[in-house]
């Protein structure tokens, strides 16, 4: 798998989503990523440190430049906890948990985040305003209540299926409500 191609694909998906559905500075963007699926393997069976690092570095560069917090979802062995910058956890009141992701419990993407963030912490939950799911790893539990799926033109990264989402405010009221 060509790492530069993976970086280009990640960049395209994120930028296309943000161009179509801009996010506010200081919001949270969640990414779930299976490096195994990107490499064409079975989820959790063919983890690649190199791929996880490439996805993290590309996403973090784009999002931090826009002032958006990146939340990196761990695998199910860590109950899909998330690695975030300590500043993000403090801003939103996310409670830190005591675990350190590694290649076989958390995954390569979350491990890269632990090593790549300025001051990484792990939290159990976030309420992100947008995100991408690379390899069907189920980011829905970390999105705000009304997630709107987006099927990006770039719908694969490596060999992994990609879907994205942005979140809109809830529509409340009844027949008299105006939006």
C-alpha positions, 0 to 999 in steps of 0.5 A: 500500500502506498502511504502517500496515496493513503495520505492523499485519500485521507486529505480529500475525504476530510477536506471535501466534508469540511468544504461542504459542511464547515465546522466551527473552530473549537469543535470536535471531529471524530475519526475511527480507523482500521489500518487493517482494512486500509491495507486490505486485511481483516479488521484487527488482524493486520494492523499497520503502525505506518498506516495508522501514523499516516492517517493520524498525521494527515488528519491532525495537520488539516484539522489543527490548522482549522482550529478543530479538535481531532478525536481518535477512536480506539478499537472495541478492545478499549470500548471505542474510547478516544484519544484527544488533546488534553485541551479538548478534554478540559474544554468539554469536560470529558473525563479522562480514563486510565489506559494507553492504546497500543497496536493490539488494544486500541489500534495503530491510529489511536497509538499514533495519536498518543505519540503525536498529540502535544498532550494526549489523554484518553476519554470514554465519550465525545459528542463530535460535530462531524467525523469519518469512519474508515473501515466501518468501525462505527463512530456513531456513538461519538457523534451528536444526536442528529448525524447526517450521513455523507457518502464522499466521492472518495469512498475508500481509503486504501481498501477500506470503505469510508463514510462520513457524517456531519451533525445538525441541531435537532428540529424541535416543536410541532406544526407551529414551529419555524426553522 
